[in-house]
Amino acid sequence: MTQPIKIYFLLLFSIFYSLFTAHAQFSAGPNDTINPGVPVNLTATYGQIGVPVQISDDGVKGPFPVGFDFRFFGNVFNQFYIGANGWISFTPNPNSSGIRNTFAVPSAAPAHPKNAILGPWQDFSPAMNDTSFTVYYLTMGDSPDRVMVVMWCQVPMFSQSPIECNDSVSTFQIILHENSNIVESQIFKKASCPVTNGNKATLGLQNSTGSIGYAVPGYNATSWAADREGWTFTPTTVDTFEIAQKPYHLQPLEPADKVIYTWYKGTELIGTGQGITVSPAVTTDYIAKLNLCDGEEFIDTVTVFVIPFIPNAFTPNGDGLNDHFRIIGILPENITKFNLQIFNRWGQVVFTSSNILNDWDGTLKGELCPEGVYPWIMYYEDGKKIKVTNKGIVTLVR
């Protein structure tokens, strides 16, 4: 069934928007301020970890919870099914299991899924990689503006000759919007491989009988590839949708086994993993990089400011200026062990603390300590068992 289609091309805006949001959803963490010799745990963050779905070649899995009521072609659904070949449906579609050949929408053929979103449908094969998952889902955000995200991450195309399509992996998301009932498709990469059903794929949707369907022009069971594209299907009546191109922007769903974190100081690789521990002697910028689904990359920078000296004198006279002695360092939750001890000249401990936020006010058991030089020693241990010690002297002046 042919319906009026309105297409908006926002290419220039899309470029700027995607560049901005690619950085906004990935963070290397907040800046920090320390004294020399204090360990700092740096932790990068990116969105929420998705629920993995293990699915066979041409298989169908479900039902899974949408997380909210979603209206599709006039009917309300709160659960969905996932097809290995890049589609979701709001009804079981048992005849669709085992079907791989691309079809154009609308299609009433019994084996073609109904109440379905093809985002895009192609002969993908998540089961080709037996050691990891390639499909994930998650409900994100807060009511009434939640989204349900289903993500195919680094999913290979099926091929009888794997070598021919060895690099033909695709990453994309189908996104359901709670408040507006908009269907969105975000494609980081839809690869091309001619030996897989002539590279034909469909980006569209159809109703419960297969009598009404919509597809992005040029993407309806035709050969195509895509790189960083976004599309929306906005309901205008019960049975009509408006199709529009929108800026590319993946929802920050993290496929846990398909992310690689790396850390750099300048161009020097200094660590891998989501978090690292550093102990800079001078103020230093650290660069965190995230590689998502073997292609999409995010970059952010965090600065550790180093105060070049630990105070060697303080004046606890109640004037509000330099009344306490403390070590400047990271928040206590980033340290598993900490101890600071301050001694008088006879070796007696006048102050001890296991919390880096505590400071000494120049007293012992409520009595003022005399002016003079007080040695101190501190010990740190972080979550990775990295140990640091430091020592010095501080002069108490009254």
N, C-alpha and C positions, 0 to 999 in steps of 0.2 A: 504494500500500500504506500503510495507516494504521498508525502506530506510536505508543506512548505518548510524550507530550511533556511535559516538565517545564519550566515557565517561571519564571524568577526576575526580579523587578522590583527594581532597585537604583537607583532614580532619584535619591534624595537623595545617596547615596554617590557616584553617578556624577558629580554636579555638582561636589562637592568634589574628587574624584579628578582630573577633567579640568582643573579650575582649577589644581591643583598641578602636574600633569605638563606642562601647556602651557608653564609657565615653566621646568620642570626640564630640558627637552630643548633649550632655546634659551638661548644665553649671549652676553652682550655682551663677554665676556672678563674676565680677572683685573684687579683694581684695581692701580694703579701709583703710584709715588712719584717725583717729579722735583724739580729746581730750576727756578725760573722761566726761560723761554726755551728749554727743552728740548722738542723735538717728540716726541710720543707717537703711535704707530700703534695704533689701536683696531680690533680685528677681531672681528666677531660670527660665531658658528658654530651650525649646526643640522644634526646628523646627517650622513648620507652621501649622495653624489650617485648617483641611480639611473641605470640603463642605459635610454636611450630606445628605444622601439619605434615605428617608423613603420608604420601599419597602415591599410588601405583601409576604406571604408565597408562594414560587414558582413563584413569580412575576418577571416582566421585566420592567425596567424604562429607559427612555432616550428619545431623544438623549442628550448627554452631550458633551461639547467641549474637544477635545484632547489637544488643545492649540498649536499644530503644525501639520504639515503634517507627517503622519506615513505610511510607505509602508509595506504591509502585503500580502504575496503571489502575489507580483507583482502589486498590486493595491494600490492607495494612498487614505487615509481616514483622515478626520479631526474631526470626531465625533464618539461616541461609545455608546453602551447600556450596562446596568448592569443587570445581572440575580441574583436573590436572592441566588441561589445555587452555588455561587462561580465562576461565569464566566462573561466575557465581550465579546461583539461582535461588529463588525463594520457595521452590517446591522440589521434591526429591528427584524427579526425572530419572527413574531407574533405567530406562532404555538408552540413556546417553552414555552409560559406562561402556567403554571400549570403542567409542566413536572418535575418530581422529581427523577425518577429512573436513577441510574448511567448507563452510556453507555461507550463503548470502542470506541476510535477514530482509524481510520476514520469511520464515520457513515453517510450515506446518508438519514437516516430516516427523514421524513418531520418534525417531532416534535423536532428533535435534532438541536441545534443552529449551524449555519454555520458562516464562517468568524469569528471563535470563539477561545477564549483562555480560557481554563479551568484551574483554578489556585489555588486549585483544585475544581472540580465539586463534590459535595456531597449533600445529602438532608439536607441542612441547613435551618434554620427557623429564619431569622431576626425579623419576626413579633411576635415571642414568647414574646419578651420584649416590651410591649406597651409604656413604659415610656421613652425610649431612642433609639438612633440610633445605628446601628451596622455596617453600610457601609458608607464609606467616599471616596472622590476623590479630587485630586488637581494636577495642573501642577506646577512643581517646577524647580528652577534653571534658568540659562540664556542661550539664544540661542548662539550657535547651539547645546548645550548639555543639553537641558531640558529633564525632565522626567515627564511622566504622571503616577501618583500613584493611584491605587484603592485599598482600604483597607477594609477587613472584620475584625472587631475588636470584640473579645469576642462573636462571633456569635454561638448560640447553634445549635446542631443537632435537626432535627425534630424527635419526638418520640410520639407514642400514650401513652407511659408510661413515663411521664417526670421524674419521680423519678429515673428510670434506667439510664437516661442520664443527670442527674442533673448537673454533673460537666464536661460534654462533650462539651466544648466550644473551638472554634478554632480562631486563629488570623493569618492572612496572607495578603500579598500584591501581586498584579499584577502590574508590572512596564514596561512601554514602553519607550524606549530610542530614542530620536529624531535623533541623527546623524547616529547611527549605525543600527536603526530599530530592535534592539535586544529586545526580549520579556524575561522578568525576572519574576521569582516567588520567593518570600521570605516568608518562613513559620516559624513563631515563634512556633506555635503549631498546628498540625492537630490531633485532638482528635480521640479517638476510641470508638465506641459504636455499638455493634453487633446487637442491635434491630433496627438500622436504615439501612435498605437495606443491611444487612450483613456487614456493615461498608465499603462497596465498594466505591471507589473514583477514579477519573481520574485526572492526572496532565499532560496536554498536549494541543494541538491545532489542528485545522483543517481548510481546505480551504472553498471556497464559495459553493462547491457542496457536500462536505463531502466525496470526493473521495481520498483525500490525508490528512493524519493525522500523528502526531508525539506525542509520550508520553514518559515520563521518564520510563525506564525499571522497571517493577514490580509495576508501579503506573497506570496501564491502566484498570480501572474497576475491581480492586482487593482490597482486604482488607489490609489496611496499616495505619500506624500512622507515624507522623514526629515531630521532635523537633529540632528547629533551623537549618533549611536546606535552602540552596539557589540553584536555578537552572536557567540556561539560555538556550534560544532557539535562536541561531544565524543564520540568513539567509545566505546561501552559494550560492544558485541560486534562481531563481523565486519560485521554488517549493520544495526546499530542505532546511533543517535546521540541524544544528549541536547542539546536546544537551550536556551540560556540567554542572557538579556540581561546585558551586562557594561558596566563604565564605558567611556565614549568616550575613546579615546586613540589617535591616529594614531601609527604607527611613524615615527621621524624619518628618513624618506627624502626627499631633496631633489630635486624635479624642476627641474633647473638653469635652464630658461628660464621657469619659472613662479613665481619668487620675486622679491620686491622688498624690498630693505633700505633703511631710512631712519634717520637719526640726528638727535637733538634735544638741545638744551641748554635745559632748561625746555620752553617751548612753541615755541621757535625752531628751525625746520628748518635744520640746518647741513651736511647732506650726504646723499648717496645712495651705494649700493654696500655691499658687505660690509665694507669697511674705510675708515676715514678717519684723517687726521692732525690732531691738535690740539696747541696750545701754550698751555695756560692759565697765567695769571699768579697765580691763586689756586685753591685746592681746588675742583673742579667735578665735578658729577654729569652723566653723559652717558647718554641713553636711546636704546637700539637697538630698532627695531621690524622685524619680519619679517612680510610679507604673503605667505601661501602659497596658491597656486591661487585667487587673486582672492577671498579671503574669510577663511580661517583666519589669525588674527593672534597673534603672540607678542611679548612685551615683556620686556626686561631692562635693568638699569642697571649701569654701571660708574663707579667713582669714581677720578679722578686727584687724588691728594693732592700739594699743592705745598708744599714747605718754603720759606718766604718769603725765604730768603737763602742764598747760596752762602757757605760758611765763609770768613771773612777772616783766620783765624789758626789755626795748629796747633802742637803741641809734640812734635816727634819725639824724645822722651827715653826711649822704651822702657817707659813705665809702663802701656801698654795703653789709655791714654785720649788720644784726639785725636792719635794718632801719625802720621796720614797726611792728605794733602789729596787730595780727589777730588770730581768732579762727580757728583751723584746724577741718574740718568736711566734710560732704558729699556734693555732687553736689547740686546746688540750686534747680534743678527740682525734687529732692526727698523731699523737704521741702515746705509745703504750706504756712507757716508763719515763719518768722524769724525776730528778732530784737535785735540789739546790741546797747547799750548806754554806753558812757564813760563820767564821770563827773570830774570836778575839785573839789578842796576842799571846794568851796563855794556852791556846788550842781548844778552848771551850766553845761548843756550838751555841751561838746566840740566835740563829734563825735557820729553820729548815722547812722545805716545802716540796710537795710532789705535784704541784699545780703551777704551770708556767705563768699563769695569770696572777698569782700571788706576789706581793712585794713586801719588802722589809721597811718598817717605819722607824728603825733605829732604837727599838726597845727590846728588852728581854723580860718576859713574865710581867709586863706592864710597867717596868722600871726603865728610865732613860739610860741608854748606854753612853759611856763617855766618848768624847772626841777621840779620834785616832784612826789607825789603819786596820782594816778588817780583811783578811784573806777570804776568798770564796772559791768553791769548786762546784761544777754542775755536770750532770750526766743525763744523756738522752738515749732513748731507744724507740724507733718507730715500728710501724706494723710489719715492716720487712726485716726486722731485727738488725737494722743498721744502727750502730752505736757511735755516739759522739761524746767526747768529754772536753771540757774547757775549764780554765781557772784564771784567777786574777786577784786584784785587790781593789777595795773601795775605801775612800776616806770619808769618815763621818765628820761633818763640820757643824758646829752649833753657834 
